Amino acid sequence: MDILLQQIINGLVLGSMYALVALGYTMVYGIINLINFAHGEVLMVGALTSWALIGVMQDAMPGAPGWLILLLALVISCVVAAALNFTIEKIAYRPLRGSPKLAPLITAIGMSILLQTLAMIIFKPNYKAYPTLLPAVPLEVGGAVITVTQVVILAVTALSLAVLMYLVNHTRLGRAMRATAENPRVAALMGVKPDTVISATFIIGAVLATIAGVMYASNYGTVQHTMGFLPGLKAFTAAVFGGIGNLAGAVVGGLLLGLIESIGSGYIGALTGGALGSHYSDIFAFIVLIVVLTLRPSGLLGERVADRA
C-alpha cells in the first residue's frame, strides 16, 4: 500500500504537468485543427529562460526569498514563451492555414527541431542543475513522501485549470474562442476576429506550457535543450487519450496517463528491485496511445463524429 500511495502521488504530480501541456495541444487543435508539435519546445524555452533568470536574480538579489525569485522568473518566462508562440503562429502557421493539413504538420515538426537547435546554441547542450528554491523538507502522508515542490505543483495546476475554465466558459474571449472553433467564417460575420482569437489561444497555451516547464524543472532538478520533446509527446498522447479538442478530456487524459505511467513503472521497479522501473516508464504512455487509437479513436471524452461526404 505504501508503494501504491507513493506512486499515486507521483502520478498526480506528473499527470498535472502533462495536463497543462495537453491543454495547449487541445485548444489549438480545437480551433484550427493543427497539432502543434513545437509545443513541447515552448515548455523547454520557458524552463531554460527561467533557469537563466534565476541565476541573474540570485546574483542581483542575494537576500531575496526563493519563492519570490521563482515567481518572478516564472512570470517573465511566461511573457517570453508567449511572445515566442505568438511569433511561431504568425510566421510559420498563419500563411499555411488554407493549405493541406500535411503542410502545417511538417512545418510544426521543423519548428520543433529549429527551436531545439537554437536552444542548444544559446544555452549549450549540457545538462544544467535547476536551483532548489522551495523548502526541501519532505512531508509524510500515510507512509508516502511528498515534497513542498510537489504540493506547489498540484496547487498551481489546480489554480491554472480553474482560471482557464473560467476564461473559456465565462469571458468574452472564451465565447469568441468557442465560436471560432465552431465555425470561423460565421464567427467573423458576427464580429469575432479569428486571427486575434487564434493568436490569443497560442499565447494561453504558451503560458500553460511554461508553468509546466518550470514545475517540471523544479521537480526533477535539471534543464536541457531536449527536455521538452518527450513531455510534449506524452502530453499529446494525453490529449488524444482524453479526446483531442476537449478541455476536460485533456485534463483527465493527463492525470490518467501520469497515474498509469507512475504506478506501472513503480511496480515494475518493486518487482525487479528498482533496477528496471525507470527504464520502462516511457513505454506506458505509448501503449495507452496504441490501445486508445485502436479501441476508441475519439478518446475517452471525445465525440464520435461521422466523416463529411
Buried (B, 14 or more C-beta within 10 A) or exposed (E): EEBEBBBBBBBBBBBBBBBBBBBBBBBBBBBBEBBBBBBBBBBBBBBBBBBBBBBEBBEEEEEEEBEEBBEBBBEBBBBBBBEBBBEBBBEBBBEBBEEEEEBBBEBBEEBBEBBBEEBBEEBEEEEBEBBBBBEEEEEEEEEBBBBBBBBBBBEBBEEBBEEBBEBBEEEEBBBBBBBBBEEBEEBBEEEBEBBEBBBBBBBBBBBBBBBBBBBBBBBEEEBBBBBBBEBBBBBBBBBBBBBBBBBBBBBBBBBBBBBBBBBBBBBBBEEEEEEEBEEBBEEBBEEBBEEBBEEEEBBBBBEEEEEEE
